[in-house]
Amino acid sequence: RILMEQSGGGSVQPGGSLRLSCVASGDATQSNCKAWFRQYPGKDREGIAVLCNRGGSPFYVDSVKGRFAISLDDANNAFYLQMDKLQPGDSALYYCAAEDDTGVPGTWTFHGVDFGFWGQGTQVTVSW
C-alpha cells in the first residue's frame, strides 16, 4: 500500500549529512507514530528512530543516537530524518514508516509500535 512518498538519500562522504523526507497520504495521515527503518543487504529491516505525535520523546537506537534526528511536520503530513556525521556503516536502504495496528501483512514492530505503512525506500551510500 503506497501511501507514503519518500524522498532524499543519495551518496555522501563520511562525516557528511543527508535529509530524508516522507509525506503521508490517505489512511497513513491518521497514524500517531512515525519511524525510520533501514535494511542492509541480506538482513531484516530494523527500526532506527521513532516519534509519536501525542507526547513522548523521540527514540533512537544506539547506533544513530546523537547523529540522527527525526522530526514531524503535521501541517503537511510530513516527517523527516536528518542524518549527520554519516559513516560507511550507515550505508543501507532506508524506509519511512507510519503506525498501523490493523495487522496487515508486511507489518514490523519497533519500540512496541506496529508499522504497516511504508515508503518505497531510498538508498543511502556513505563512502569516499
C-alpha positions as CSV (number, residue, x, y, z in Angstrom):
1,R,0.0,0.0,0.0
2,I,1.9,3.1,-1.2
3,L,0.6,5.8,1.0
4,M,4.0,7.2,1.9
5,E,6.0,9.2,-0.6
6,Q,9.7,9.1,0.3
7,S,12.5,11.4,-1.0
8,G,16.1,12.3,-0.2
9,G,19.0,10.0,0.2
10,G,21.9,9.5,-2.2
11,S,25.7,9.4,-1.8
12,V,27.8,11.3,0.6
13,Q,31.3,11.2,2.0
14,P,31.9,10.1,5.6
15,G,31.1,12.9,8.0
16,G,28.6,14.4,5.7
17,S,24.8,14.9,6.1
18,L,21.7,13.9,4.3
19,R,18.0,14.5,4.9
20,L,15.2,12.1,4.2
21,S,11.6,13.2,3.8
22,C,8.4,11.3,3.8
23,V,4.9,12.6,3.1
24,A,1.9,10.5,4.2
25,S,-1.5,10.4,2.4
26,G,-4.8,8.7,2.9
27,D,-5.1,6.4,6.0
28,A,-1.4,6.9,6.8
29,T,-2.1,10.5,7.8
30,Q,-4.0,9.2,10.8
31,S,-1.1,7.4,12.3
32,N,0.2,8.6,15.6
33,C,3.7,7.3,15.4
34,K,6.2,7.7,12.6
35,A,9.5,5.9,12.2
36,W,12.5,5.3,10.0
37,F,13.9,1.9,9.3
38,R,16.9,0.8,7.4
39,Q,17.9,-2.5,5.8
40,Y,21.3,-3.9,4.9
41,P,21.7,-6.4,2.1
42,G,20.6,-9.8,3.1
43,K,19.4,-8.6,6.5
44,D,16.0,-7.9,8.0
45,R,14.6,-4.4,8.2
46,E,15.5,-2.6,11.5
47,G,14.0,0.4,13.2
48,I,16.3,3.3,14.0
49,A,14.1,6.2,15.0
50,V,10.5,6.7,16.1
51,L,8.5,9.7,17.2
52,C,4.8,9.8,18.2
53,N,2.5,12.8,17.8
54,R,0.8,12.7,21.1
55,G,3.5,13.4,23.6
56,G,6.7,11.5,24.2
57,S,10.2,12.0,23.1
58,P,11.9,10.5,20.1
59,F,13.6,7.2,20.5
60,Y,16.8,6.2,18.7
61,V,18.8,3.1,18.6
62,D,22.3,3.4,20.0
63,S,24.0,3.3,16.6
64,V,22.4,6.6,15.4
65,K,21.8,8.4,18.7
66,G,23.4,11.8,18.7
67,R,23.8,11.8,14.9
68,F,20.3,11.4,13.5
69,A,17.1,13.3,14.3
70,I,13.5,12.5,13.5
71,S,11.0,15.4,13.2
72,L,7.3,15.8,12.3
73,D,5.5,18.4,10.2
74,D,1.9,17.6,11.0
75,A,0.6,20.5,8.9
76,N,2.0,18.9,5.8
77,N,1.6,15.3,6.9
78,A,5.4,15.0,6.6
79,F,8.2,13.8,8.7
80,Y,12.0,13.8,8.3
81,L,15.2,12.1,9.2
82,Q,18.2,14.4,9.5
83,M,21.3,12.4,9.3
84,D,24.6,14.0,10.3
85,K,28.1,12.6,10.8
86,L,27.3,9.8,8.5
87,Q,29.6,6.8,8.5
88,P,30.1,4.0,6.0
89,G,28.2,1.7,8.3
90,D,25.1,3.9,7.7
91,S,25.0,2.8,4.1
92,A,21.7,1.0,3.6
93,L,18.2,1.2,2.1
94,Y,16.1,3.5,4.3
95,Y,12.3,3.3,4.7
96,C,9.9,5.7,6.3
97,A,7.0,4.1,8.2
98,A,3.8,5.0,9.9
99,E,1.9,3.2,12.6
100,D,-0.8,0.7,11.5
101,D,-2.1,-1.7,14.1
102,T,-4.6,-3.5,11.9
103,G,-2.3,-6.5,11.5
104,V,-1.9,-6.3,7.7
105,P,0.9,-8.3,6.1
106,G,4.2,-6.5,6.0
107,T,3.9,-5.1,9.5
108,W,7.0,-4.6,11.5
109,T,7.1,-3.8,15.2
110,F,9.6,-1.3,16.6
111,H,9.8,0.1,20.1
112,G,6.4,-1.5,20.8
113,V,4.6,0.0,17.9
114,D,3.3,-1.8,14.8
115,F,4.2,-0.1,11.5
116,G,2.3,-1.1,8.4
117,F,2.5,1.9,6.1
118,W,5.8,2.1,4.2
119,G,7.6,4.4,1.9
120,Q,9.2,3.0,-1.3
121,G,12.7,3.1,0.2
122,T,15.7,5.2,-0.7
123,Q,19.4,4.2,-0.9
124,V,21.9,6.0,1.3
125,T,25.6,5.4,0.5
126,V,28.4,6.7,2.6
127,S,31.9,6.3,1.0
128,W,35.0,8.1,-0.2
